[in-house]
Amino acid sequence: MRGLLANQEGNLAAEVESLREDQARRDSQGPVNYEPPSPAQEMPPTTVLAYRDGHKVEVQNYAIAGKTLWVFFDQRTRQIPLAELDLPATQRVNEDHGVDFDTPDPR
């Protein structure tokens, strides 16, 4: 039993020494420059939808398929007929904020 414990103790001492050497090697390489992602990279840009009745809604994740705009939320989706939107006003307000809002060709 003592031989087994002595062997384990020797293995642990060797492992500790190896870890110390690894740490010293990393320390000698200098600091690692870490740059956290900017908020702009984390979230997609906000798009403003202007409705024909005048109200506006901000969305971040959407797709246009045919005559429907699909808005994607965390656990759900919402369908908005393009006919409910004031498309020129939507394009204008987004352009003013540097966001592209393109709709498919109506033909």
C-alpha positions in Angstrom: 0.0 0.0 0.0 2.8 2.4 0.9 4.5 1.7 -2.5 1.2 2.6 -4.3 0.9 5.9 -2.3 4.5 6.8 -2.9 4.0 6.1 -6.6 0.9 8.3 -6.7 2.7 11.0 -4.8 5.5 10.9 -7.3 3.0 11.1 -10.2 1.3 14.1 -8.6 4.6 15.9 -8.0 5.6 15.4 -11.6 2.2 16.6 -12.8 2.4 19.7 -10.6 5.9 20.4 -11.9 4.6 20.0 -15.5 1.8 22.5 -14.8 4.2 25.0 -13.3 6.4 24.8 -16.4 3.4 25.3 -18.7 2.4 28.3 -16.7 5.9 29.8 -16.8 5.9 29.2 -20.6 2.6 31.1 -21.0 3.7 33.9 -18.7 6.9 34.4 -20.7 4.8 34.8 -23.9 3.3 38.0 -22.6 -0.3 39.0 -22.1 -3.0 37.8 -24.5 -4.9 40.7 -26.1 -8.6 40.0 -25.7 -11.1 42.2 -27.4 -14.7 41.5 -26.4 -17.2 41.6 -29.4 -18.7 45.0 -29.9 -22.4 45.4 -29.3 -22.9 45.9 -33.0 -21.6 42.4 -33.7 -23.8 40.8 -31.1 -27.2 42.1 -32.3 -28.5 42.5 -35.8 -29.5 46.1 -36.7 -32.9 47.2 -35.8 -35.3 47.7 -38.7 -38.3 50.0 -38.3 -41.6 48.9 -39.9 -43.9 51.8 -40.7 -47.6 50.7 -41.0 -50.2 52.4 -43.2 -52.1 53.5 -40.1 -49.0 55.5 -39.0 -47.7 53.3 -36.1 -44.1 51.9 -36.2 -42.6 48.7 -34.9 -38.9 47.9 -34.4 -37.8 44.3 -35.4 -34.4 42.7 -35.6 -34.8 39.4 -37.4 -37.2 39.2 -40.4 -37.6 37.7 -43.9 -39.8 38.6 -46.8 -41.4 35.7 -48.7 -43.8 36.6 -51.4 -46.3 39.2 -50.1 -45.6 38.4 -46.4 -43.0 39.7 -44.0 -42.1 37.2 -41.4 -40.8 38.5 -38.0 -38.8 36.0 -36.0 -38.7 36.3 -32.2 -37.0 34.0 -29.7 -39.7 31.3 -29.6 -42.3 32.5 -32.1 -42.9 34.1 -35.5 -45.3 36.7 -36.7 -46.6 37.2 -40.3 -47.3 40.7 -41.6 -48.8 41.1 -45.0 -46.8 43.7 -46.9 -50.0 45.4 -47.8 -50.3 46.5 -44.2 -47.0 48.4 -44.4 -46.2 51.8 -45.8 -43.2 50.5 -47.8 -41.9 53.9 -49.0 -42.1 55.2 -45.4 -40.4 52.0 -44.1 -37.6 52.4 -46.6 -37.2 56.1 -45.8 -37.0 55.7 -42.0 -34.5 52.9 -42.3 -32.4 54.7 -44.8 -32.2 57.6 -42.4 -30.7 55.2 -39.8 -28.3 53.5 -42.2 -30.3 50.3 -42.4 -31.1 48.6 -45.8 -34.7 47.6 -46.2 -35.3 46.1 -49.6 -38.6 44.6 -50.8 -39.0 42.1 -53.7 -39.9 43.5 -57.1 -43.8 43.7 -57.1 -44.0 42.3 -60.7 
